[in-house]
């Protein structure tokens, strides 16, 4: 004997199904995250350096003394007063409050309040300063023109000029810990220190390229990026470097690795490349404006920011 259908129950079931259907449609209609999205910077000055001290707090520096800050992970940016007009090439924040910016003619600026106020520090040089790194609020290093490397043990209260034996412009400096560091620059120049930057020795790179950035996702695996598609990799802590250059002859200006396998490199004419296999292959990522990028950073494995010519800032998202 067939059961009669309960009209009230049937209506309830249909209502639930209709609700599920609308949720499914809504999800299907939701726009996917754009892999590369331009955000408003509010400036047309060239932007050279970018850093984040937390998932939300970040800073960008550029020409004409430009400093921008974000408190929402890079979705919006507001200007900060640097107090000068010198080009600023890099920025570092070991904590969300304490940071440094460096630039042309020996410029060093420090803030202790997240950038509300920036104060000049005496560098003791007129060389252009291109890169800055800090392990904490006290220990920091700067690389610059004509083989310049400066170091501080007191938060920039004083800066020591460290002899490198090189006259090459140094565009990148990196420290893995308080003792072990690297610097890289023009004409294949690669320097290494084992004593916190007090002394530096030349390490053979095997390349004539100009190097713009260096990254070590761990103590043994490292990468160098440079002009004309130059990419070098080490698997033994820098004893030997192998050529992993791209076939495209474009300048590669900034590296960012989120783990030993996943990395990013940006550069000339809007280039953004990604590897997920430890650098065996590099693939173009997303569609970006044909504008040169000079700096990039990844806040985590899913979200990054790149900056460059004409005030360009893009957010890079991994689905």
C-alpha atoms as a printed R data frame, in Angstrom:
    type eleno elety resid chain resno      x      y       z
1   ATOM     1    CA   UNK     A     1  0.000  0.000   0.000
2   ATOM     2    CA   UNK     A     2  1.483  3.342  -1.047
3   ATOM     3    CA   UNK     A     3  2.049  5.950   1.644
4   ATOM     4    CA   UNK     A     4  0.488  9.317   1.152
5   ATOM     5    CA   UNK     A     5  2.942 12.177   0.908
6   ATOM     6    CA   UNK     A     6  2.815 14.612   3.761
7   ATOM     7    CA   UNK     A     7  2.327 18.003   2.041
8   ATOM     8    CA   UNK     A     8  3.881 19.900   4.953
9   ATOM     9    CA   UNK     A     9  6.965 17.671   4.971
10  ATOM    10    CA   UNK     A    10  7.298 17.938   1.198
11  ATOM    11    CA   UNK     A    11  7.223 21.720   1.355
12  ATOM    12    CA   UNK     A    12  9.893 21.678   4.043
13  ATOM    13    CA   UNK     A    13 12.150 19.430   1.964
14  ATOM    14    CA   UNK     A    14 11.669 21.605  -1.118
15  ATOM    15    CA   UNK     A    15 12.517 24.692   0.908
16  ATOM    16    CA   UNK     A    16 15.749 23.115   2.134
17  ATOM    17    CA   UNK     A    17 16.692 22.017  -1.379
18  ATOM    18    CA   UNK     A    18 15.950 25.478  -2.708
19  ATOM    19    CA   UNK     A    19 18.163 26.962  -0.017
20  ATOM    20    CA   UNK     A    20 21.007 24.591  -0.830
21  ATOM    21    CA   UNK     A    21 20.600 25.374  -4.521
22  ATOM    22    CA   UNK     A    22 20.833 29.107  -3.911
23  ATOM    23    CA   UNK     A    23 23.955 28.626  -1.772
24  ATOM    24    CA   UNK     A    24 25.539 26.547  -4.540
25  ATOM    25    CA   UNK     A    25 24.682 29.161  -7.148
26  ATOM    26    CA   UNK     A    26 26.018 31.939  -4.938
27  ATOM    27    CA   UNK     A    27 29.269 30.080  -4.472
28  ATOM    28    CA   UNK     A    28 29.558 29.404  -8.163
29  ATOM    29    CA   UNK     A    29 28.940 33.051  -8.953
30  ATOM    30    CA   UNK     A    30 31.527 34.335  -6.444
31  ATOM    31    CA   UNK     A    31 34.512 35.791  -8.304
32  ATOM    32    CA   UNK     A    32 37.806 33.943  -7.959
33  ATOM    33    CA   UNK     A    33 40.765 35.721  -6.368
34  ATOM    34    CA   UNK     A    34 42.817 37.493  -8.982
35  ATOM    35    CA   UNK     A    35 46.359 36.071  -8.984
36  ATOM    36    CA   UNK     A    36 47.833 39.558  -9.452
37  ATOM    37    CA   UNK     A    37 45.839 42.642  -8.483
38  ATOM    38    CA   UNK     A    38 46.911 46.295  -8.703
39  ATOM    39    CA   UNK     A    39 46.165 48.353  -5.605
40  ATOM    40    CA   UNK     A    40 46.212 52.138  -5.273
41  ATOM    41    CA   UNK     A    41 49.482 53.527  -3.944
42  ATOM    42    CA   UNK     A    42 48.594 57.204  -4.175
43  ATOM    43    CA   UNK     A    43 51.939 58.053  -5.787
44  ATOM    44    CA   UNK     A    44 53.708 57.938  -9.143
45  ATOM    45    CA   UNK     A    45 57.186 57.882  -7.605
46  ATOM    46    CA   UNK     A    46 59.229 54.760  -8.275
47  ATOM    47    CA   UNK     A    47 58.977 52.292  -5.392
48  ATOM    48    CA   UNK     A    48 62.066 50.215  -4.625
49  ATOM    49    CA   UNK     A    49 61.660 48.338  -1.357
50  ATOM    50    CA   UNK     A    50 58.908 46.622   0.623
51  ATOM    51    CA   UNK     A    51 58.761 44.789   3.950
52  ATOM    52    CA   UNK     A    52 56.202 43.423   6.403
53  ATOM    53    CA   UNK     A    53 56.637 43.136  10.163
54  ATOM    54    CA   UNK     A    54 53.370 41.210  10.620
55  ATOM    55    CA   UNK     A    55 50.599 39.847   8.398
56  ATOM    56    CA   UNK     A    56 48.958 43.287   8.413
57  ATOM    57    CA   UNK     A    57 51.719 45.875   8.997
58  ATOM    58    CA   UNK     A    58 53.950 46.757   6.027
59  ATOM    59    CA   UNK     A    59 56.015 49.574   4.520
60  ATOM    60    CA   UNK     A    60 57.191 50.638   1.064
61  ATOM    61    CA   UNK     A    61 59.953 53.116   0.205
62  ATOM    62    CA   UNK     A    62 60.891 54.862  -3.022
63  ATOM    63    CA   UNK     A    63 62.196 57.887  -4.854
64  ATOM    64    CA   UNK     A    64 61.802 61.424  -3.546
65  ATOM    65    CA   UNK     A    65 61.828 60.260   0.068
66  ATOM    66    CA   UNK     A    66 58.600 58.304  -0.392
67  ATOM    67    CA   UNK     A    67 57.427 56.095   2.474
68  ATOM    68    CA   UNK     A    68 54.048 54.343   2.442
69  ATOM    69    CA   UNK     A    69 52.509 52.178   5.150
70  ATOM    70    CA   UNK     A    70 49.687 49.642   5.328
71  ATOM    71    CA   UNK     A    71 47.811 48.235   8.307
72  ATOM    72    CA   UNK     A    72 45.529 45.888   6.354
73  ATOM    73    CA   UNK     A    73 48.003 43.570   4.657
74  ATOM    74    CA   UNK     A    74 48.611 45.745   1.620
75  ATOM    75    CA   UNK     A    75 45.057 46.460   0.456
76  ATOM    76    CA   UNK     A    76 45.414 50.178   1.175
77  ATOM    77    CA   UNK     A    77 48.451 52.427   1.667
78  ATOM    78    CA   UNK     A    78 48.992 55.780   3.357
79  ATOM    79    CA   UNK     A    79 52.000 58.131   3.078
80  ATOM    80    CA   UNK     A    80 54.400 58.762   5.941
81  ATOM    81    CA   UNK     A    81 56.718 61.759   6.252
82  ATOM    82    CA   UNK     A    82 60.356 60.805   5.779
83  ATOM    83    CA   UNK     A    83 61.595 64.324   6.375
84  ATOM    84    CA   UNK     A    84 63.696 64.389   3.196
85  ATOM    85    CA   UNK     A    85 63.764 64.076  -0.578
86  ATOM    86    CA   UNK     A    86 66.558 61.537  -1.041
87  ATOM    87    CA   UNK     A    87 65.686 58.347  -2.887
88  ATOM    88    CA   UNK     A    88 65.053 55.477  -0.486
89  ATOM    89    CA   UNK     A    89 65.997 52.033  -1.775
90  ATOM    90    CA   UNK     A    90 65.139 49.602   1.003
91  ATOM    91    CA   UNK     A    91 63.342 49.232   4.322
92  ATOM    92    CA   UNK     A    92 63.489 46.756   7.209
93  ATOM    93    CA   UNK     A    93 61.253 46.314  10.258
94  ATOM    94    CA   UNK     A    94 62.401 43.687  12.777
95  ATOM    95    CA   UNK     A    95 59.318 44.595  14.868
96  ATOM    96    CA   UNK     A    96 56.032 46.374  14.020
97  ATOM    97    CA   UNK     A    97 57.318 49.539  15.741
98  ATOM    98    CA   UNK     A    98 61.051 49.665  15.033
99  ATOM    99    CA   UNK     A    99 62.346 50.032  11.491
100 ATOM   100    CA   UNK     A   100 64.981 51.518   9.182
101 ATOM   101    CA   UNK     A   101 64.989 52.950   5.659
102 ATOM   102    CA   UNK     A   102 68.167 53.526   3.622
103 ATOM   103    CA   UNK     A   103 68.915 55.388   0.434
104 ATOM   104    CA   UNK     A   104 70.954 57.834  -1.607
105 ATOM   105    CA   UNK     A   105 73.977 59.746  -0.319
106 ATOM   106    CA   UNK     A   106 74.357 57.667   2.846
107 ATOM   107    CA   UNK     A   107 70.782 58.216   4.038
108 ATOM   108    CA   UNK     A   108 69.691 56.155   7.053
109 ATOM   109    CA   UNK     A   109 66.339 56.799   8.731
110 ATOM   110    CA   UNK     A   110 64.970 55.125  11.862
111 ATOM   111    CA   UNK     A   111 61.526 54.971  13.435
112 ATOM   112    CA   UNK     A   112 60.476 53.609  16.826
113 ATOM   113    CA   UNK     A   113 56.740 54.218  16.443
114 ATOM   114    CA   UNK     A   114 55.819 52.380  13.268
115 ATOM   115    CA   UNK     A   115 56.720 55.269  11.003
116 ATOM   116    CA   UNK     A   116 54.751 58.088  12.616
117 ATOM   117    CA   UNK     A   117 58.133 59.811  12.954
118 ATOM   118    CA   UNK     A   118 61.371 59.096  11.098
119 ATOM   119    CA   UNK     A   119 64.749 60.345  12.363
120 ATOM   120    CA   UNK     A   120 68.033 60.512  10.440
121 ATOM   121    CA   UNK     A   121 71.036 58.556  11.686
122 ATOM   122    CA   UNK     A   122 74.693 59.278  10.903
123 ATOM   123    CA   UNK     A   123 75.994 56.739   8.401
124 ATOM   124    CA   UNK     A   124 79.495 58.156   8.025
125 ATOM   125    CA   UNK     A   125 79.333 57.772   4.242
126 ATOM   126    CA   UNK     A   126 77.931 59.526   1.178
127 ATOM   127    CA   UNK     A   127 77.674 56.280  -0.786
128 ATOM   128    CA   UNK     A   128 74.258 55.198  -2.012
129 ATOM   129    CA   UNK     A   129 72.859 52.552   0.340
130 ATOM   130    CA   UNK     A   130 70.811 49.902  -1.456
131 ATOM   131    CA   UNK     A   131 69.848 47.180   1.018
132 ATOM   132    CA   UNK     A   132 69.270 46.829   4.754
133 ATOM   133    CA   UNK     A   133 68.619 43.834   6.994
134 ATOM   134    CA   UNK     A   134 68.073 43.499  10.751
135 ATOM   135    CA   UNK     A   135 67.953 40.336  12.866
136 ATOM   136    CA   UNK     A   136 66.478 42.222  15.834
137 ATOM   137    CA   UNK     A   137 66.263 45.769  17.187
138 ATOM   138    CA   UNK     A   138 70.028 45.935  17.766
139 ATOM   139    CA   UNK     A   139 71.871 43.940  15.057
140 ATOM   140    CA   UNK     A   140 71.731 45.237  11.498
141 ATOM   141    CA   UNK     A   141 73.692 45.529   8.246
142 ATOM   142    CA   UNK     A   142 73.550 47.766   5.164
143 ATOM   143    CA   UNK     A   143 75.042 47.234   1.690
144 ATOM   144    CA   UNK     A   144 75.755 49.969  -0.814
145 ATOM   145    CA   UNK     A   145 77.830 51.468  -3.589
146 ATOM   146    CA   UNK     A   146 81.600 51.007  -3.988
147 ATOM   147    CA   UNK     A   147 81.738 47.877  -1.831
148 ATOM   148    CA   UNK     A   148 80.165 49.584   1.178
149 ATOM   149    CA   UNK     A   149 78.943 47.460   4.084
150 ATOM   150    CA   UNK     A   150 77.904 49.041   7.378
151 ATOM   151    CA   UNK     A   151 76.969 47.242  10.578
152 ATOM   152    CA   UNK     A   152 75.490 48.207  13.937
153 ATOM   153    CA   UNK     A   153 75.244 46.458  17.291
154 ATOM   154    CA   UNK     A   154 73.264 49.202  19.024
155 ATOM   155    CA   UNK     A   155 70.207 49.814  16.869
156 ATOM   156    CA   UNK     A   156 71.927 52.346  14.659
157 ATOM   157    CA   UNK     A   157 73.248 54.518  17.466
158 ATOM   158    CA   UNK     A   158 76.546 54.023  15.658
159 ATOM   159    CA   UNK     A   159 77.377 52.444  12.300
160 ATOM   160    CA   UNK     A   160 80.712 50.787  11.542
161 ATOM   161    CA   UNK     A   161 82.178 50.753   8.025
162 ATOM   162    CA   UNK     A   162 83.359 47.194   7.378
163 ATOM   163    CA   UNK     A   163 86.149 46.639   4.818
164 ATOM   164    CA   UNK     A   164 85.134 44.321   1.982
165 ATOM   165    CA   UNK     A   165 88.085 44.611  -0.376
166 ATOM   166    CA   UNK     A   166 85.603 45.287  -3.187
167 ATOM   167    CA   UNK     A   167 84.701 48.389  -5.133
168 ATOM   168    CA   UNK     A   168 81.631 46.813  -6.752
169 ATOM   169    CA   UNK     A   169 78.188 48.173  -6.004
170 ATOM   170    CA   UNK     A   170 76.537 45.818  -3.520
171 ATOM   171    CA   UNK     A   171 72.767 45.573  -3.998
172 ATOM   172    CA   UNK     A   172 71.902 42.818  -1.505
173 ATOM   173    CA   UNK     A   173 72.911 41.809   1.997
174 ATOM   174    CA   UNK     A   174 71.507 38.893   4.009
175 ATOM   175    CA   UNK     A   175 72.279 37.331   7.385
176 ATOM   176    CA   UNK     A   176 71.181 33.832   8.345
177 ATOM   177    CA   UNK     A   177 72.170 34.425  11.975
178 ATOM   178    CA   UNK     A   178 74.461 36.745  13.931
179 ATOM   179    CA   UNK     A   179 77.598 35.237  12.362
180 ATOM   180    CA   UNK     A   180 76.843 34.012   8.838
181 ATOM   181    CA   UNK     A   181 76.059 36.544   6.126
182 ATOM   182    CA   UNK     A   182 76.201 37.210   2.391
183 ATOM   183    CA   UNK     A   183 76.441 40.245   0.135
184 ATOM   184    CA   UNK     A   184 76.013 40.341  -3.644
185 ATOM   185    CA   UNK     A   185 76.299 42.936  -6.357
186 ATOM   186    CA   UNK     A   186 77.726 44.090  -9.655
187 ATOM   187    CA   UNK     A   187 79.728 41.910 -12.086
188 ATOM   188    CA   UNK     A   188 79.102 38.641 -10.264
189 ATOM   189    CA   UNK     A   189 80.400 39.921  -6.931
190 ATOM   190    CA   UNK     A   190 79.621 37.563  -4.058
191 ATOM   191    CA   UNK     A   191 80.961 38.068  -0.528
192 ATOM   192    CA   UNK     A   192 80.624 35.905   2.573
193 ATOM   193    CA   UNK     A   193 81.278 36.524   6.278
194 ATOM   194    CA   UNK     A   194 81.532 34.116   9.194
195 ATOM   195    CA   UNK     A   195 82.103 36.665  11.936
196 ATOM   196    CA   UNK     A   196 79.050 38.886  11.859
197 ATOM   197    CA   UNK     A   197 80.288 41.099   9.050
198 ATOM   198    CA   UNK     A   198 83.556 42.241  10.584
199 ATOM   199    CA   UNK     A   199 85.502 40.634   7.754
200 ATOM   200    CA   UNK     A   200 84.387 39.563   4.275
201 ATOM   201    CA   UNK     A   201 85.893 37.197   1.723
202 ATOM   202    CA   UNK     A   202 85.173 36.743  -1.965
203 ATOM   203    CA   UNK     A   203 83.233 33.628  -2.943
204 ATOM   204    CA   UNK     A   204 83.389 32.559  -6.590
205 ATOM   205    CA   UNK     A   205 79.971 32.868  -8.241
206 ATOM   206    CA   UNK     A   206 80.992 31.714 -11.692
207 ATOM   207    CA   UNK     A   207 78.831 34.399 -13.273
208 ATOM   208    CA   UNK     A   208 79.537 37.848 -14.768
209 ATOM   209    CA   UNK     A   209 75.959 38.999 -14.096
210 ATOM   210    CA   UNK     A   210 75.040 41.823 -11.769
211 ATOM   211    CA   UNK     A   211 73.234 40.388  -8.749
212 ATOM   212    CA   UNK     A   212 70.268 42.241  -7.273
213 ATOM   213    CA   UNK     A   213 68.999 39.893  -4.549
214 ATOM   214    CA   UNK     A   214 69.917 36.838  -2.490
215 ATOM   215    CA   UNK     A   215 67.732 34.482  -0.460
216 ATOM   216    CA   UNK     A   216 68.291 31.390   1.693
217 ATOM   217    CA   UNK     A   217 65.105 29.432   2.460
218 ATOM   218    CA   UNK     A   218 67.248 27.326   4.801
219 ATOM   219    CA   UNK     A   219 70.905 27.170   5.857
220 ATOM   220    CA   UNK     A   220 72.019 25.032   2.895
221 ATOM   221    CA   UNK     A   221 69.737 26.047   0.005
222 ATOM   222    CA   UNK     A   222 70.239 29.539  -1.402
223 ATOM   223    CA   UNK     A   223 69.368 31.590  -4.472
224 ATOM   224    CA   UNK     A   224 70.736 34.662  -6.238
225 ATOM   225    CA   UNK     A   225 68.861 36.724  -8.851
226 ATOM   226    CA   UNK     A   226 70.362 39.146 -11.349
227 ATOM   227    CA   UNK     A   227 70.281 40.771 -14.748
228 ATOM   228    CA   UNK     A   228 69.467 39.013 -18.037
229 ATOM   229    CA   UNK     A   229 67.530 36.240 -16.330
230 ATOM   230    CA   UNK     A   230 70.377 35.201 -14.038
231 ATOM   231    CA   UNK     A   231 69.442 32.713 -11.319
232 ATOM   232    CA   UNK     A   232 72.015 30.837  -9.260
233 ATOM   233    CA   UNK     A   233 71.352 28.088  -6.719
234 ATOM   234    CA   UNK     A   234 73.443 26.490  -3.988
235 ATOM   235    CA   UNK     A   235 72.624 23.223  -2.221
236 ATOM   236    CA   UNK     A   236 75.635 23.190   0.101
237 ATOM   237    CA   UNK     A   237 75.422 26.468   1.983
238 ATOM   238    CA   UNK     A   238 77.164 28.513  -0.692
239 ATOM   239    CA   UNK     A   239 80.293 26.457  -1.288
240 ATOM   240    CA   UNK     A   240 79.251 25.946  -4.889
241 ATOM   241    CA   UNK     A   241 76.717 27.801  -7.034
242 ATOM   242    CA   UNK     A   242 74.923 26.292 -10.031
243 ATOM   243    CA   UNK     A   243 73.471 28.216 -12.972
244 ATOM   244    CA   UNK     A   244 69.649 27.987 -13.026
245 ATOM   245    CA   UNK     A   245 69.078 31.043 -15.235
246 ATOM   246    CA   UNK     A   246 65.820 31.617 -17.061
247 ATOM   247    CA   UNK     A   247 65.719 31.484 -20.841
248 ATOM   248    CA   UNK     A   248 64.067 34.920 -20.890
249 ATOM   249    CA   UNK     A   249 66.744 37.690 -20.886
250 ATOM   250    CA   UNK     A   250 64.945 39.880 -18.348
251 ATOM   251    CA   UNK     A   251 66.417 41.503 -15.264
252 ATOM   252    CA   UNK     A   252 65.348 39.719 -12.059
253 ATOM   253    CA   UNK     A   253 65.366 42.141  -9.160
254 ATOM   254    CA   UNK     A   254 63.835 40.515  -6.087
255 ATOM   255    CA   UNK     A   255 63.488 37.000  -4.618
256 ATOM   256    CA   UNK     A   256 61.063 35.640  -2.027
257 ATOM   257    CA   UNK     A   257 60.838 32.048  -0.777
258 ATOM   258    CA   UNK     A   258 58.056 30.842   1.508
259 ATOM   259    CA   UNK     A   259 59.606 27.390   1.951
260 ATOM   260    CA   UNK     A   260 62.363 25.293   0.403
261 ATOM   261    CA   UNK     A   261 60.216 24.368  -2.601
262 ATOM   262    CA   UNK     A   262 58.072 27.457  -3.166
263 ATOM   263    CA   UNK     A   263 59.639 30.684  -4.375
264 ATOM   264    CA   UNK     A   264 58.999 33.829  -6.362
265 ATOM   265    CA   UNK     A   265 61.128 36.160  -8.433
266 ATOM   266    CA   UNK     A   266 60.038 39.471  -9.957
267 ATOM   267    CA   UNK     A   267 61.669 41.891 -12.338
268 ATOM   268    CA   UNK     A   268 61.659 43.732 -15.621
269 ATOM   269    CA   UNK     A   269 58.475 44.509 -17.586
270 ATOM   270    CA   UNK     A   270 56.084 43.091 -15.006
271 ATOM   271    CA   UNK     A   271 57.808 39.718 -14.707
272 ATOM   272    CA   UNK     A   272 56.520 37.459 -11.930
273 ATOM   273    CA   UNK     A   273 57.756 33.856 -11.863
274 ATOM   274    CA   UNK     A   274 56.897 31.107  -9.399
275 ATOM   275    CA   UNK     A   275 58.468 27.743  -8.575
276 ATOM   276    CA   UNK     A   276 56.840 24.965  -6.560
277 ATOM   277    CA   UNK     A   277 59.527 22.331  -7.113
278 ATOM   278    CA   UNK     A   278 62.561 23.935  -5.535
279 ATOM   279    CA   UNK     A   279 63.587 25.847  -8.648
280 ATOM   280    CA   UNK     A   280 63.705 23.037 -11.189
281 ATOM   281    CA   UNK     A   281 61.040 24.929 -13.120
282 ATOM   282    CA   UNK     A   282 59.897 28.556 -13.029
283 ATOM   283    CA   UNK     A   283 56.558 29.563 -14.539
284 ATOM   284    CA   UNK     A   284 55.024 32.989 -15.242
285 ATOM   285    CA   UNK     A   285 52.352 33.774 -12.673
286 ATOM   286    CA   UNK     A   286 49.191 35.797 -13.275
287 ATOM   287    CA   UNK     A   287 48.844 38.835 -15.502
288 ATOM   288    CA   UNK     A   288 50.539 41.990 -14.298
289 ATOM   289    CA   UNK     A   289 51.056 45.449 -15.806
290 ATOM   290    CA   UNK     A   290 54.119 45.773 -18.040
291 ATOM   291    CA   UNK     A   291 55.852 47.749 -15.323
292 ATOM   292    CA   UNK     A   292 59.212 46.843 -13.813
293 ATOM   293    CA   UNK     A   293 59.171 45.532 -10.244
294 ATOM   294    CA   UNK     A   294 62.060 46.266  -7.875
295 ATOM   295    CA   UNK     A   295 60.935 44.673  -4.640
296 ATOM   296    CA   UNK     A   296 58.751 41.809  -3.468
297 ATOM   297    CA   UNK     A   297 57.868 40.150  -0.183
298 ATOM   298    CA   UNK     A   298 55.561 37.342   0.862
299 ATOM   299    CA   UNK     A   299 53.734 37.675   4.164
300 ATOM   300    CA   UNK     A   300 52.941 33.956   4.118
301 ATOM   301    CA   UNK     A   301 52.627 31.136   1.601
302 ATOM   302    CA   UNK     A   302 49.484 32.622   0.090
303 ATOM   303    CA   UNK     A   303 49.868 36.393  -0.190
304 ATOM   304    CA   UNK     A   304 52.640 38.663  -1.436
305 ATOM   305    CA   UNK     A   305 53.272 42.268  -2.464
306 ATOM   306    CA   UNK     A   306 55.474 43.588  -5.279
307 ATOM   307    CA   UNK     A   307 56.386 47.230  -5.950
308 ATOM   308    CA   UNK     A   308 58.057 49.128  -8.783
309 ATOM   309    CA   UNK     A   309 57.971 51.852 -11.429
310 ATOM   310    CA   UNK     A   310 55.393 54.658 -11.488
311 ATOM   311    CA   UNK     A   311 54.126 53.890  -7.987
312 ATOM   312    CA   UNK     A   312 52.944 50.384  -8.897
313 ATOM   313    CA   UNK     A   313 51.897 48.074  -6.054
314 ATOM   314    CA   UNK     A   314 50.380 44.686  -6.708
315 ATOM   315    CA   UNK     A   315 49.049 42.008  -4.415
316 ATOM   316    CA   UNK     A   316 49.965 38.472  -5.407
317 ATOM   317    CA   UNK     A   317 47.514 35.798  -4.296
318 ATOM   318    CA   UNK     A   318 47.757 32.001  -4.409
319 ATOM   319    CA   UNK     A   319 44.330 30.280  -4.785
